[in-house]
Amino acid sequence: MPSSTAYLSEIEAPLRAEVDALPGWTLLEFGTGWCGHCRAAQPVVAEILTLYPLWRHLKVEDGSGRALGRSFGVRLWPTLVLMHNGQEQARWVRPAAAAQI
């Protein structure tokens, strides 16, 4: 599951059990391509991924009824969830600067 500039659709997105089984560090990014807040956060996310190149990055398209986002309780975009070995370690909603992360 490589990092991408496009959001994974509901069909492409992993199941929650698959995310929970991922080894190491994973940064989940929930949002949409048309969301202004999501677009504004892209430089912040890019900077963080430069600082932590070993983090797996999954951009997941979210919306009403999307199973993965609902399982994480996502309400606002973008929401970033940092996982380590399947356990949530941190969460940021609408980060405006890399220093927040």
Helices and strands as residue ranges (DSSP letters): H 16-20, E 25-31, H 36-51, E 56-61, H 67-71, E 79-84, E 87-93, G 98-100
